[in-house]
Amino acid sequence: MSSQPAPDHRARVVPIRPVTAAEPLWRDLVGAVLREERQSQGKTLKEVAEAARISVPYLSEIERGRKEASSELLAAASRALGLGLTDVLSLAQQSLSRPQPAHRRDTAIPFAEVRLAA
């Protein structure tokens, strides 16, 4: 009899690449910028909505990232806050480049161990 070891029938562990949450949505970034700016200026939704000629519920949905506003509406909301559209874009870019806290939901999930049975 040969002294070969018995074949290993255990599942091979294959690491998968880390899973990261989806990139932030444009509407979430812009909405957050508009809300932060409005609040820092001490303005109400109603004041900004009237100046921009947007309904209050619609502006609220834009700020919460629930609506994908057109560039015309974003420009109107920006102007109502004394900003240009390029200012809003710049602030959105700055928010993307800030370091994110470790406890956030969108941090990378470490490598997971996956076992596949043959």
BELCOR-V40667 format. One record per residue. N is the residue number from 1. RES is the residue in one small letter. PHI is phi in radians with two decimals (999 if undefined). Layout:
N,RES,PHI  N,RES,PHI
This chain:
1,m,999  2,s,-1.50  3,s,-1.75  4,q,-1.34  5,p,-1.19  6,a,-1.15  7,p,-1.08  8,d,-1.54  9,h,-1.77  10,r,-1.25  11,a,-1.17  12,r,-1.47  13,v,-1.51  14,v,-2.07  15,p,-1.23  16,i,-1.76  17,r,-1.20  18,p,-1.06  19,v,-1.68  20,t,-2.02  21,a,-1.16  22,a,-1.04  23,e,-1.06  24,p,-1.08  25,l,-1.41  26,w,-0.98  27,r,-1.12  28,d,-1.19  29,l,-1.11  30,v,-1.15  31,g,-1.05  32,a,-1.13  33,v,-1.09  34,l,-1.09  35,r,-1.14  36,e,-1.04  37,e,-1.15  38,r,-1.06  39,q,-1.17  40,s,-1.15  41,q,-1.52  42,g,1.24  43,k,-1.67  44,t,-1.57  45,l,-0.99  46,k,-1.09  47,e,-1.08  48,v,-1.20  49,a,-1.07  50,e,-1.12  51,a,-1.13  52,a,-1.56  53,r,1.04  54,i,-2.15  55,s,-1.20  56,v,-1.04  57,p,-1.07  58,y,-1.19  59,l,-1.08  60,s,-1.07  61,e,-1.18  62,i,-1.10  63,e,-1.07  64,r,-1.49  65,g,1.31  66,r,-1.57  67,k,-2.15  68,e,-1.63  69,a,-1.35  70,s,-1.25  71,s,-1.10  72,e,-1.14  73,l,-1.20  74,l,-1.12  75,a,-1.13  76,a,-1.13  77,a,-1.13  78,s,-1.10  79,r,-1.06  80,a,-1.11  81,l,-1.74  82,g,1.34  83,l,-2.04  84,g,-1.66  85,l,-1.08  86,t,-1.16  87,d,-1.12  88,v,-1.13  89,l,-1.07  90,s,-1.11  91,l,-1.13  92,a,-1.13  93,q,-1.12  94,q,-1.09  95,s,-1.17  96,l,-1.23  97,s,-1.54  98,r,-1.23  99,p,-1.10  100,q,-1.65  101,p,-1.09  102,a,-1.16  103,h,-1.45  104,r,-1.17  105,r,-1.11  106,d,-1.62  107,t,-1.35  108,a,-1.15  109,i,-1.54  110,p,-1.10  111,f,-0.90  112,a,-1.87  113,e,-1.60  114,v,-2.09  115,r,-2.02  116,l,-1.90  117,a,-1.50  118,a,-1.49
